[in-house]
Amino acid sequence: MSVLLRVQDDDFKVTPWEVTGRVDYERLIQQFGTQKISKDILNEISKISRGKMHVMIRRDIFFSHRDLDLILKDYAEGRGFFLYTGRAPSLGMHIGHLIPFLFTKWLQDVFDVNVYIEITDDEKFMRNQDYTLKQTSEWAHQNILDIIAVGFNPDKTFIFKDTEYIRNMYPLVTSIAKKLNFSQVKATFGLDASSNIGILFYPAIQIVPTMFEKKRCLIPAAIDQDPYWRLQRDLAEPLGYYKAAEVHSKFLPPLASSDGKMSSSIPESAVYLSDQPKTVEKKIMKYAFSGGQATTELQRKLGANLNVDVPYQWLYYIFEDDDSEIQRIASEYSSGKMLTGEIKKILAQKVNQLLEEHRKKREKSEEAYLRFLYDGKLARQMWERVHS
Ligand code: TYM
């Protein structure tokens, strides 16, 4: 049985609701009991993707896993698998939220598998006394438009809002809830006697999509969601399902510091998918934490510290796909040939390019909305099914 599932340390903390400090990912792997993505696994995926590996797996942003080797085996031997990820809707999605969706879409393209996307309007509502269901439902709609813009296959993707799809999930939710006891959930999520009972019950609802098919499920998400999967893995087999497999990502840091994760609670430190070019430029130029030196003279002499430089990390993590270009930036910036203002300009341009493409695709999302939620091939099958 899982015991302590939160990592809380003097210098960093990772829970589904909070990430603070400089996260030591090696230590997280040990404490959560997950595995580093090995060279063998990378080679295998590279073969299947014909050498076109996504930047996020090449650069180790997706760095840890459980049972990814078994997923590849199931694929190779024809049993197949499916993908599952999700989102607790909020007023606006930021670039950090996009990471699991971009990677899930890439996996769908490579393996041609079904994707289930859970929109937890219930979770969001129950977690904050100030929110109304009307609000979380409106945010859900807006966030779904952003998710559709990522480009999933409409016949193999089902996006569902918990408050709406619950009717079809409820029998299986009850079987899961019956296997979870109070002290397990309390210990896993650090709840106390004042926590509302909705939050106590909620893990059963985040676990249920891992059992939508009698195949192994692969979940791409940041490592903060891991506690749910630990619970799932304790109860899945007795219920006749596979233990969920996961591929975990690191956190995109906030603009203002290389610690913690980008979060909507500090708006100037996050870049939203709706931010206009001028805003993006201003946020990056003004707030992005720099590992460069305080004066041009010192920068030319000593160069930048890439380990704490946020513009460099963002470029490395997602925005500069080209390996030779990122190497050039690293070498020029760390040697002092490139100045802080220059790397920030490069980043602002790249971010605006991605956001502009995103906005264009998002304009077409409304047209595709019904297919993803109700009448695409997979969506229709899912509405006809009751999960019991
Ligand atoms: P939510 O809405 O907090 O986050 C959505 C997804 O984004 C990831 N994420 C990040 N990834 C990288 N860098 C960041 N700064 C960053 N911030 C957030 C999260 O790990 C998540 O994958 N309870 C969930 C909703 C959910 C879910 C799921 C998530 C339901 N079912 C299955 C993943 C998989 C939530 O609150 O996500």
Boltz pocket constraint, residues with backbone or C-beta under 6 A from the ligand:
constraints:
  - pocket:
      binder: B
      contacts: [[A, 16], [A, 84], [A, 85], [A, 86], [A, 87], [A, 88], [A, 89], [A, 96], [A, 97], [A, 98], [A, 99], [A, 100], [A, 118], [A, 120], [A, 123], [A, 206], [A, 219], [A, 220], [A, 221], [A, 222], [A, 223], [A, 224], [A, 225], [A, 249], [A, 250], [A, 251], [A, 252], [A, 253], [A, 261], [A, 262], [A, 263]]
      max_distance: 6.0
